[in-house]
Amino acid sequence: MRYAAIDIGSNAVRLLIADIIENTGSFSFKKNTLIRVPLRLGDDAFIQKHISDKKAAELLKAMQAFRNLMDVYKVTDYLAYATSAMREADNGDELVKIIKEQANIDLEIVHGSKEASVIYASHIDQNIDKSKNYLYIDVGGGSTELSLFSAGEMIVSRSFNIGTIRILDNQDTEETWNDMRDFIRDNTRNFKQLSGIGTGGNINKLFRLSDEKDGLPLSFARLRQLYTYLSSFSLKDRINVLGLNHDRADVIIPACEIYLTVMKNANIKNIYVPRVGMVDGIIQILIEKNLQ
């Protein structure tokens, strides 16, 4: 049995095809194929509030390709979600209809709180101590989702219009940054020894660059060192010397700034990086809907 997850983000669109595994009545999945296309819909959505004809055509081609791949792989069920770029584009709903008509994909534009719950559905909490307190931080191209957990229960969750593409396009506001800082301080001040859980492509890459062992957290001090190190290179050298992909080399700097800001204001000294994301959560939702 195979399921598929489609994530239409502000920086990239992704397709994950996963094989479902049953073991004594419980179900898990193994990643079969993961495809990532850096369309950068946020460049249109955050500045023009409209996805251009060119980007819309590229998105449709990607969805048609994803549909074909799902058919070839004999996918039995799928979910497709779009996040902040499609939320803010005035033609987002129109593109949903076009994708349904011409790619035969049912696409849902999700709000920030659902985006956070989908990623959390990937069971990022499985390998952490539920007796402790955690601030879950997901940084995307258009938004940052923050969720506070204590004793395994969500206390509060909120989405902020602060993201890597939005920062690069100078579409973030000081008011929103202050709002996020206030939210963090107001909701974390009574929690001692708060740890972070970070998700998103940038924190995954930062963790790999840190050379930390899997399962161990990335410290605030090490993350700040990485930020200083990466910032010392030009964009060109981050690509040619450090070997970062072009669509990662620019966004990784504002991603560092977001994570460091959140950790500083929450007094978080360590952040765990389980290397999961939206597509992992979608697959888990499909398992729970169909099998458990």
N, C-alpha and C positions, 0 to 999 in steps of 0.2 A: 504494500500500500504506500502511495506517495501523496504528500500534500505540498502545496506551494504557497509562498508568501510574497506579496509585492508591496514594496514601500516606496512611495513617491515623495522624496524629501526635497529640501531647498537646495541641496548641493548635488545629490545624486539620486538615481532611481535604482532599486535593487530587486532582483528575483532570487529567492531561495527555494530550491526544490529539495525536499527532505524525505528520506525513507523512514517509515514508521516501524518501530521495533517493539514487539510484545515480549514481556518476560514475567512469567507467573502472574498474569493478570494486570500488570502495570505496563504503561506505554511510555516510550521515549522516542527520540528521533536521532538520525544520523544525517548530517549534511551531505547531500549528493552533489548538487551544483549550485554555485553562487555567482551571480552575474551582477556587476555594478557598472552603471553608465553615468558619467558625471555631466548631467545636463545643465546644472546650475539654474534651475527655474527661479530661484530666489533673486537673481540679478534683475529679472523682469518684475517679479511680483512685489518686491520691497521698494523699488524706485518708481516704477510706472503704475503699480497696482493692477497690472494687466500682463498676462503671458502673451508674448508676441506671436505672430503667425509662424515665424521660423522655429521658435522653441516649441510651439504647439505641434507643429509637424514632426519635429524630432521626438517629442513625447509619444505621439501616436505611433510612429514607426517602432519605437522601443516596446510599446504595449502590444503591437501586432507580432513582434518577434517573441515576446514573452508568451503570448497566446500559443504561437506555433510550438515553442519549446515545451510548454505544458502538455500540449496534445501529443507530441512525440514521446515525452517521458511518461505518458499515460497517468497524469495527475488526476486523482479522484476527487479532490476538493481543494479550494483555495480561498484566500481573502486578499483583497487589495485595498490598502489605505493610503491616503494622501494627507500630508501635514501642513505646516505653516504657509508655504508658498502658495499652495492651492487654496488655503483658507482665505488668504488676503487678496488673491487675484479676482478682479470683478468678473472674469470669464471662467472661473473655476467650475461652476455648475454646468456651463455649456460644454466644457471639455470632458466632463464626466459623461455627458450624453453622447458625445462624438466617440469616445473610447468604447462605450457600450455598443454603439451602432457599427463601428468599423473595426473594432478589435475583439468584440464579444467578451469584454471583461467588465464585471460589475465593480465599480470603484466607489469607495466611500471617503469623503473628506471628513476627518476626525478633528475634534477640538483638543486643546492642550491637555486637559485632564484625562481624556481617554487615551491620548498618546502615551502619557506616563503609565497608565494602568496596563496598556498592552505590553510595554517593555518590561514592566514588573512581572507580568504573567510568564516571562521566560524563566521564572524561578531563580532570580539572581540571589535570593536569600538562602538557597539550599546549603551553601558551604560557609555560612557565617553563623556566629553565635547569637541566637535569637534573644538571649538575656541582655544583650547590649543595645546601645542606641546608635542609629545610623541615619545619615542624611544621604538620600539617593539623588545623584546629580546626573542628568542626561543633557548633554550639550549637542544641539543640532545646528543646522545652517541658519534657521530662522528663529528658534526659540530654545529656552532652557527650562527643563522641568525639574522641580525640586519637590521631594517627598520625604517627610520625616517619619521614621519608624522607631518604635520603642516596644521591646518585648515581642517583636514579630508582628505588631499591629501598626497600621498606618495612622498617624496622628493628624497630619495635615499635608496637603499637596497643592502646588500652584505652578502655573506656567507663566513664563515671562518672555516678552518679545526682545530677547537678547540672544543672538546667535552669530556664528562665525561669518556667514555671508552678509548678514545684516550689518555687522561691524565693518567689514571690508567696504561695503557700499555706503558707509556713513549714515545708516538709517536707524541706528540705536540712539536713544536719548538719555541724557543725564537723569531725567525724571524716572525713567524705567530702571536704570541702575540703582538709584536711591531707593526706589520702591522695593527692589530685590534685596538690597542690603537691610532695609528695615524689616522685611519679612523674615529674613534669616535670623537677625538678632532677636526679634520679638518671640520667635518660636523655638529657638535653640538655647536661650540663656539659662533655662532650668535643667538642661541636660549636661551632665558631666561626662568627660571622656567620650565625646561624640566622634565616630568614625565616618568616613565617606564611602559611598559606592558609586563608581563612575562608569557610565556607559556612553557609547558613541565611538565612531571611527577614530577620532583624534586622540582620545584618552587611551584607546587600544594601541595606537601607534606610539604614543608617548611611553606607555608601559614597556613596549618592546625596546625602545631606545634606551630605557633606563637600565636594562640588563638585570632587573630584579627577577627572582625565581617565581614561577607560577604559584599562586596561592598566597604569596606574601604581598603586603600592601606597598604602595608607592608613597613615600613620605612627602610632606609639604616642602621640606628643604630640598629634596631631590628634584621635585617638580619645578621648583624655582630655579635650580641650577640648570635644568634642561631648557627652561624658558630663556635664561640669559645666554646659554650656549647657542640655541637656535636663532635667537635675535641678532647674534653677532655676525650671521651670514646674510648675504643678500638673497632675495628670492631666487635669483639665477643659481647661486651657489648651493642653496638648499636643495635644488633639483640636481645640479651637475656634480657637486662634491659630496653631499650627504645622501644622494640617491632617492630623495623623496619624489613621489609622483607629483606632477604639476598641480593637480587639483587638491593635493594635500599640503604642498609646500607653503601655500599662502594662508590657508585656514587654520593651520596648526598653531600659529602665533596668537590670534584672538581666542582660540580655544583654551590655550594656556592661561590667558588673562582672565577668562571666565572662571575656570576651575580654581585658580589662585585666589580670586576675589571671594568666591563662595567659601572656600576653605578657611581663609583668613577671618571672615566675618562670623563664621560658625565655630571658630577656634578648633578646627579639625587638623590634626597632625598627620593622619594617615588616610589614604584612600585605596580601597580594594577595587580591582579592575577585572570583573568576571568575563569580559570579552563577549558580551551578548548585546543584542540590539532589537530593533523593532521587528525584524523578520523572524527572529527566534521566538519572540512573544506571540506573533501571529500563528506560528506553527503550533505552539503550546495551546493556544485558544482553540484551534481546530481539533486537536487531540481531545481536549476536555469537552468540546461540543459533541463530537462524534463517538468517542470511545469510552470515556470515563463518566 
